[in-house]
Amino acid sequence: MTSLGLVRWMLGQLDDEHRANARDALRHTIDQHATAGGVRYDSAAWIVTAANSPAK
């Protein structure tokens, strides 16, 4: 997980102590959301579609 682009970038901004704390916190939240079907978090998303109508 910590080698993924965004996570690696965020952890790379930290000193060694804070990086270790962040990895521990990430591991903890992943463990808290692990199920037999994978890691699942509650989430929501907006799906927006639009069309450009010709001007009148």
N, C-alpha and C positions, 0 to 999 in steps of 0.2 A: 504494500500500500504506500509506503513512504517513498517509493521510487517513481510513482506517478507524477507527471509533469507539474500540476498545480501544487500538490502536496510537497513535492521535492523543492519547488520554488519557495513556498511559504516557510518550510523548515530551514532552508538555506539562509534565510534572513536572520536566524536566531543564533545565539551563542550556544555552546555545547550543553550547558545546564538547561536552558530553556528548550532546546531542541529535544532533549531527553524527556522533559516534562510534557511537551506537546505530543511526542510519540506515545507516551504512557496514557495520556488523556484520549488520544485517538483510538488506541487499542481498547481502552475501557468502553468507550461509546459504541465501538463496533461489536464488542462482546455483548453489550447490553441489548443490541438489536439483532443479534444472530438468531436465525430460525433454521429449521430443517431445510427450508427452501432458499436460504441465502440470507444476506443482511438486508433488513427491511426497515426503512424509516417512513413515518407519516410524511406525506408531502401533498402539495397541490400545485396546479399550474393553470395559467390562463392560456387559452388557445384563441388567437385573434386572426381573423381573415379579413381582407379588404380588397376592394376592387376600385380601379380608377375609372370613373364614368366619364364619357366624353362631355366636354363643356357645352352648354346650350347657348 
